[in-house]
Amino acid sequence: MIGQNATIRHGEVKAINRHTVDRGEYTGSTMMFRIGTSTNPHGDLVFGGLIFDWGWHENAGMQGLNAFIDGQAEIRNIAFQGTHSLGSFANLRVASATPDSVALVDSIDMRGGGLHYIDTINTREERRFDEGPEHPDFGQSWGSTGFTGHPDQQGTTVIRNMVCGPWPDNTVYPRGGTGRKIVSGCTVWNGGGSQIRNNGGDDWEPVEWLDGTDSKEEALNGPYPGSVIENCHVLINEKPEGVYINPRGILLQDGPQIVRNCEVEISYAEGGGAGGTYGFGTRGEGGSAPAGPAIVENSTITLHENTDAIYVSPYTNSLEAHDIEINTVGWDTRLNRLIGGVGADQLKDVIVNTT
């Protein structure tokens, strides 16, 4: 399905509840293309060359594609113009279904971001943060994430050259399942949760064009031995309206992961620690799901606000930081004050500059 820059608009929306439009020129589910499900995944897929126009009307924005693949997928060259302003399923959800499947998501423009549903005509009221008077009829919307993976994901998903602006929840969120997720060359900013949130896993087979081999043993010693975030630029300089989660940079959860050659810049922060703002961090759970093991290397963190450069959750298998440059702008501190939580297992060639 190749659009050759075809523009897609849905009809005018007058009323919406959760993920269903019930009044307007368009009625029905707010998912435009659904190709495969977790119980019935699709095979090979080529999809792209489309412009989803959310700027033509004040109440516009649906999920352009929801794909669950057990073959090989190439999803390329898609632009979402304007701001997603229906508070429903966000723009893109893609995941691979079996260890030998692979999905490439390349050259996606979502710079317009999306609104929290409480700032839209959507009447949904679930997922309340608390039941107190401070947050009446309020819920954080997991549907309002720019890119999402799937809890049952296996195989390899590659997210490359994605530009993604503010969303009320995580901005790029491939986390899920036990597959390998590679986020490469992306620029993301001002999400209400984490800008990039990922996890690792071992249920994947080598991909010849990515690993250069069909041997798992050789691939495990290659450039992508697990989930990788590389060559990405992350910016936090404001917090979206109506969002209770403090914005964070790159969050690493369960499974083996590598972060390399990334830049994180923070000029808006609400405290440090587990609930605060940080550049790189881990989030693990007790028992069988600790974060990591993770390596962060050859990366730069620039802090215009006094907050953690790296935060390590108590439930972390291990985190090592190598060849890291931390720049504090307008304030001075020592390295031990920039590493929060339980601290890294190893710090090597970490430099702190104050300007």
ABEGO torsion letter per residue (X at the ends): XBAGGBBBBBBBBABBBEABBABEABBEBABABBBEBAABBBBBBBBEGBBBBAAABABBEBBABBBBBABBBBBBGBBBBEBBAAGBBBABBBBBABAABBBBBBGBBAAAEBBBAAABABABABGBABABAABBGBBBBAABBABBBBAABBEBBBBBGBBBBBBABBABBABEEABBBBBBGBBBBGBABBABBBBBEABBBBBAAAAGBABAAAAAABABABBBBBGBBBBBABBBBGBABBBBBBBBBBEBBBBBGBBBBBABBBEBEAABBBABBBBBBBEABBBOBBBBBGBBBBBABBBBABBBBABBABBBBBGBBBBBBGBBBBAAAABBEAEBABBBGBBBBBX
